[in-house]
Amino acid sequence: MNQKRIILSQLLSRKRVDVTSKNYINQIRNVSLLFFALIIVFIGFYLYVNNLTFVTIAVAAATLVFFGGILIFLRNQISGTAIKGDTLILNKDNKRFCVTSLRSIKEIKSFSLLFFQVTRLHYKLDGRTQSTLIFTVKNRCQFTPETLLRHAVILSKKQKANHKPDPVLIQG
């Protein structure tokens, strides 16, 4: 309960709130390299157990290309996420930062995959709808990325509604 209050107070005071950890991109990079190494070991074991024929080499190569393509796609889609004030800060794998308004978020969807919570975020930037993925461990903290982002969007819209301009005085 205490962590929930701290995060809500940080959102209200417009301080930086990390949706993912600060070393999130490095963790994803390390896990994907480990997973790819594990695939290579399994393919090597498969080739060792079976006779080397054209079919076994083709199956091994197709498996390697398939899982390699999936890992490259995921590494391009995953980004570290933070909120500061009314802005959403996304840190992509290739050290590219993307900064956009919270009000540009079009859709937030979450689903569970084994013991991971996967959140897909669609946002509009430079006239194009783009998306990103956020992987978190289930039940690790009180806020899921989906609820935290939804709450931040609601607060951003409320704060924008409260910023009405002052009346213009005509001197004459």
Salt bridges, closest charged atoms under 4 A:
ASP18 OD1 - ARG16 NE 3.02
ASP18 OD2 - LYS22 NZ 3.31
ASP86 OD1 - ARG14 NH1 3.38
ASP86 OD2 - ARG103 NH1 3.73
ASP93 OD1 - ARG29 NH2 2.86
ASP93 OD2 - ARG75 NH2 3.04
GLU107 OE2 - LYS109 NZ 3.34
GLU107 OE1 - HIS122 NE2 3.90
GLU146 OE2 - ARG150 NH2 3.04
